[in-house]
Amino acid sequence: MDVAAQEKQASKSSNTQKVGVIGLIAFVLSAMVGGGIYDLPQNMAIKAGMLGQVLGWILTGIIMWFIVRSFLTLSEIRPQFITGLYKYADDGFGRFTGFFVSWGYWICECFANVTYAVLLMSTLNTLWPGTFGNGNNIPSLILNSLILWGMSLLILNGIKGASWVDITGTVVMLLSTAVFLITMIVVFNWDTFTTNMFANHAVASLGDKNLGSLASQVKNTMMTTLWVFGGVEGAVVLSGKARSQKDVRTATKYGFLICLVLYAMASLLPLGLKSYGQIAAMHSPSSGELMNLVVGPWGRLVITFGVILAVLSSWLTWTLLLSQMPAAAAQDKTFPKAFAKINKNNVPSFSVIVSTIVMQVIIIGTHFAVNAFNTMLTIVGTMTVPPYLISMMYLFKSTNSEQMFNPQKLTVTSSRQSARYISLLAALGTLFMGYAAGIEYTTLSFIIYALGIPVFIYGRKQYAPHEAVFTKYEKIFAGIIVLVAVLGLIFVLAKH
């Protein structure tokens, strides 16, 4: 075969590995929706009544739109940064900050995958009562471990095969969700929906509790809403595998809008069937119990099947996503060299394997958690805040001058001034979500961030053994991380 033929074949092979707009939208939907939508009625009903949930979704939608708009702008003005969040941090604030985002995002999504694993097992328990318990007993650990390693092998076989599996899972998830939503619309009762709408007094016959003021209810929903929107940046993270940056922006925008509508309907429509107190008391997945009340056992089976396919799809999505950043960081000489290893399918093999090992450890750890699902959800929610915040800060910094904002004179849909305001509002919204999560969980998440510092030091010693590991400001940043982590550790020890 001559050189020209070889180049043609290589180009053809490379093109088949690229993901189009439909595949990217499927990644975004699967990454965000996953199995979380099936238990959203119960998760939201615990925190707020009807009016609190409505206001919570409005506020979350506004905040997340500013975040999404910021990511869209960043993909336009920095199309060369094909690994998204990591490169934004590295370019704007230095190598250690880039590592901080990459490490945090990576570990955060390892926990997110384990959240899916726990939900999957608790759902299977409805088919075989008593076998998998709450999703963290010994049979659950064994089956989750087998699925985990099976997923990793599929990812190692190449991005294209994984994307087709993901699209299939996303279609099944959307169909089962549609059945649930249509059923809730058919049985919707306005009087039930508006009963005790402020959720500010107890109604024993309905199981309603006094959930406090509207402000506190809205604040309490933020942890759940932040978690379910985790993954909105999915197409940005995978932009290096996309056919074009335009596809990335399209997938991010439409993925967000579809999810917002689905989430709001999934949590609010059931309030037209049962009170928030009754829904809050339901077992996981709560949508299955609601379907069982309306149409009988077959309705629960539809939801159970949907949960299984959606969770497996999202699990696959995040196994792929979370392996990208350590590999990119290693290629930029931030993570240790081994993470940069790429196999014949153009997949960061070492990164995938190490990620799998980390998730395996977390799966084992869930056995010792009283409420494994909520524990994982909280950790994921709090660890998402810093990577988002730093990305928003980078966009804000980039608007200081026209040269910084658009150095390549590209065609962009946002002006420098509008991008400045959007990024500022997105940063403030992200901070509010962190505040809503609570100082307790924020400090605990920094323990995980602090554990990454030795990995950064090891990587720098590999690449630049004769240079200082940290700059002056990086030392201060690292010191703050360790200090907050120590405070979090003291809090944990004092609590127990």
C-alpha positions, 0 to 999 in steps of 0.5 A: 500500500502506497503512502497516499493510500495509507493516509486515505485509510487513516483518514477514513478510520479517524472519521469513523471514530468521530461522534456526530450531533445525534451521538453527542446529544445522546451523550449529554442526555444520558450523562444528565438524565441517566437513572436519576429522573426515575427517582426525581419525584421522591427526591424533590418531594422530600425537599419541597412542596409544589410551589417550592419545586416550581420555584426551584426549577425556575431558579435552577433553569436560569442558573444552568442556562447561564452555565450552559451559555458560558460553555457554548461561548467558550467552545466558540472562542477556544475551539482548540481546547478540545478537552473543555474544563481542564484546558480552561483552568490550565490556560487561565490559571496555571498548571496546578489549577488545571490539575485541580479541575481535572482531578476533581472532575475525574473523582467526582464522576467516579462517584457519579458512576457508583451512584448509578450502580447503587440505583441499579441494584436497588431497582433490581431488588424490586424484581427479586425482593430482598436480594439486593436490598438498598443497593449496597449489600454483598450481592450488589457489590459482586454484580456491580463489580462485574458490570463495572469491568464489563463496561470498561472493556466495552470502552476500551474497544473504541468510542464509536461502539460505545456511542451506539450503545449509548444512543440505544440506551438513551432512546429506551430511557426517553421512551419509558420516561414518555410513558411515565409522563403521559400517564401522569398527565392523564391522571393529573388532578388540579385540586390534588396538585394545589393542596398544601402548595406552600408545604408550610403545615403538616397534614397527617392524612396525606403524610405531609410535613412542614417543610419550612419557608419557601426560601428554605425549600428552594435552597434545599432542592439545589443539591438534587437539581445540581446533581441531575444537571451534572453532565451538561458539559458532556459534549464539551468534554468530548469535543475532541471526539466530535465531528465539529465544534458546531455539533458540540454547541448544538448538542449542549444547547438542545440537551439542556433544554430537553432535560429541563423540560423532562425534569420539571415534568417528572417532579411536578406532574406526580403531585397531581396524583399524590401529595408530596408527603406520600411521594416522599415516603415511596421506595426507589424508584418512586416513578415505578411506585406511581405507575403501579398505583395507576396501571398496576404491576406492568407499569412498574415493569416499564419503569424498572426496564427503563431504569436498568437501560438508562443506568447502564447507558449513563454508566457507559457514558461516564466511564468514557467521559471521566477517562478523557481529562486525566489523559489530556492532563497527562499529554500536557505533562500535568498528570503522571505519564502513564495516563497518556497511554492510548490503545489501538482504538484511540482510547486512553487505556491506562486512564480507563483502567485506573478509573475502573479501579477507583470506582471499584474501591468506591463501590466497596465503600458504599457497603459501609454507608447507611444511605449509599445513594444520597451519600454518593449524590451529595459528594457528586454535587459538591465536587461539581462546583469547583470545576464549573466555577473555575470555567466560568472564571476563565470566561470572565477573565477572557473578556478583559480585552478583545484580544484575549476574548477572540484572538483568532478573530472567529465568528462568535454568537456572543459579544465580549460584553454579554459574555462578561455578564453571562459568565459573572452570573454563571459564577454567582449561580454556581457559588449559590449552588455550593452554598445550598449544598452546605459548608459541611459537604463542601469541606468534606469534598476538599479532602478528596481534592487534597488527596490529589496533591501528591499525584500532581507532585509525582507528575511534575517530578517526572516531567520537570525534576529540576524545576519547582513543583509549585509557583508562589501562588500555587503554593498558596492555593495548595495550602488553602486546599489542605487547610479546608481538607483538615477542617473537613476531617476534624468535622468528620471526626468530631461528628463521629 
